[in-house]
Amino acid sequence: GDHRAVFVRDEHGAVVAGISGYTAWGWLYVQWLWVDERLRGQRMAGRMLDAAEHEAAARGCHGALIDTFNPKAATVYERQGYRPFGVLPDFPVGRARVFLQKKLST
Protein backbone atom coordinates (compact mmCIF):
# COMPACT_ATOMS: atom_id res chain seq x y z
CA GLY A 1 0.00 0.00 0.00
CA ASP A 2 0.86 3.66 -0.20
CA HIS A 3 1.96 4.88 3.24
CA ARG A 4 1.40 8.54 4.13
CA ALA A 5 1.88 10.70 7.20
CA VAL A 6 0.48 14.22 7.58
CA PHE A 7 1.40 16.62 10.36
CA VAL A 8 -0.39 19.75 11.58
CA ARG A 9 1.81 22.61 12.77
CA ASP A 10 0.87 25.60 14.89
CA GLU A 11 1.75 29.21 14.10
CA HIS A 12 5.24 28.65 15.59
CA GLY A 13 5.94 25.60 13.44
CA ALA A 14 5.56 23.05 16.25
CA VAL A 15 3.85 19.77 15.35
CA VAL A 16 0.51 19.69 17.21
CA ALA A 17 -1.27 16.79 15.47
CA GLY A 18 -0.67 14.04 12.97
CA ILE A 19 -2.08 11.01 11.22
CA SER A 20 -0.40 8.12 9.45
CA GLY A 21 -1.81 5.29 7.43
CA TYR A 22 -1.93 3.42 4.18
CA THR A 23 -4.40 1.98 1.69
CA ALA A 24 -4.40 -1.64 0.56
CA TRP A 25 -6.96 -4.26 -0.52
CA GLY A 26 -9.71 -1.64 -0.69
CA TRP A 27 -9.14 -0.46 2.87
CA LEU A 28 -7.66 2.53 4.64
CA TYR A 29 -5.64 1.46 7.68
CA VAL A 30 -4.99 4.33 10.09
CA GLN A 31 -1.76 3.37 11.87
CA TRP A 32 -1.70 6.25 14.33
CA LEU A 33 -3.47 9.49 15.04
CA TRP A 34 -2.33 12.01 17.62
CA VAL A 35 -3.58 15.43 18.75
CA ASP A 36 -1.78 17.63 21.28
CA GLU A 37 -3.73 17.79 24.55
CA ARG A 38 -4.19 21.57 24.16
CA LEU A 39 -6.07 21.06 20.87
CA ARG A 40 -8.30 18.18 21.90
CA GLY A 41 -12.04 18.80 21.73
CA GLN A 42 -11.70 20.98 18.60
CA ARG A 43 -12.52 18.22 16.04
CA MET A 44 -8.89 18.06 14.91
CA ALA A 45 -8.96 14.22 14.94
CA GLY A 46 -12.26 14.22 13.05
CA ARG A 47 -10.94 16.61 10.41
CA MET A 48 -7.81 14.52 9.90
CA LEU A 49 -9.90 11.34 9.62
CA ASP A 50 -12.28 13.08 7.19
CA ALA A 51 -9.32 14.02 4.96
CA ALA A 52 -7.80 10.52 5.11
CA GLU A 53 -11.18 8.87 4.39
CA HIS A 54 -11.79 11.22 1.46
CA GLU A 55 -8.38 10.36 -0.03
CA ALA A 56 -8.99 6.63 0.56
CA ALA A 57 -12.40 6.78 -1.14
CA ALA A 58 -10.79 8.58 -4.10
CA ARG A 59 -8.40 5.61 -4.30
CA GLY A 60 -11.38 3.25 -4.46
CA CYS A 61 -11.36 2.10 -0.84
CA HIS A 62 -14.67 0.87 0.59
CA GLY A 63 -13.69 0.69 4.27
CA ALA A 64 -11.45 2.14 6.97
CA LEU A 65 -9.84 0.38 9.92
CA ILE A 66 -8.34 1.80 13.10
CA ASP A 67 -7.39 0.33 16.46
CA THR A 68 -6.63 1.80 19.85
CA PHE A 69 -5.73 0.99 23.44
CA ASN A 70 -7.34 4.24 24.64
CA PRO A 71 -11.07 4.17 25.55
CA LYS A 72 -11.34 7.97 25.02
CA ALA A 73 -9.90 7.61 21.52
CA ALA A 74 -12.37 4.79 20.77
CA THR A 75 -15.20 7.17 21.70
CA VAL A 76 -13.81 9.81 19.31
CA TYR A 77 -13.64 7.24 16.50
CA GLU A 78 -17.20 6.07 17.20
CA ARG A 79 -18.41 9.69 16.94
CA GLN A 80 -16.69 9.73 13.55
CA GLY A 81 -18.80 6.75 12.42
CA TYR A 82 -16.44 3.87 13.26
CA ARG A 83 -17.94 0.76 14.86
CA PRO A 84 -16.08 -1.71 17.09
CA PHE A 85 -15.78 -5.19 15.61
CA GLY A 86 -13.25 -6.83 17.87
CA VAL A 87 -11.43 -6.58 21.17
CA LEU A 88 -8.13 -8.19 22.08
CA PRO A 89 -8.13 -8.36 25.90
CA ASP A 90 -4.94 -8.00 27.95
CA PHE A 91 -3.02 -6.49 25.04
CA PRO A 92 -1.16 -5.04 26.89
CA VAL A 93 -1.94 -6.82 30.17
CA GLY A 94 -4.72 -5.03 32.04
CA ARG A 95 -5.86 -3.13 28.94
CA ALA A 96 -7.65 -3.99 25.73
CA ARG A 97 -6.93 -3.26 22.10
CA VAL A 98 -10.15 -2.26 20.34
CA PHE A 99 -10.52 -2.62 16.57
CA LEU A 100 -13.00 -0.34 14.77
CA GLN A 101 -14.16 -0.13 11.16
CA LYS A 102 -16.16 2.24 9.00
CA LYS A 103 -17.80 1.83 5.61
CA LEU A 104 -16.65 4.51 3.20
CA SER A 105 -18.93 5.88 0.49
CA THR A 106 -17.11 5.69 -2.82
Order of alpha helices (4+ residues) and beta strands (2+ residues): beta-beta-beta-alpha-beta-alpha-beta-beta
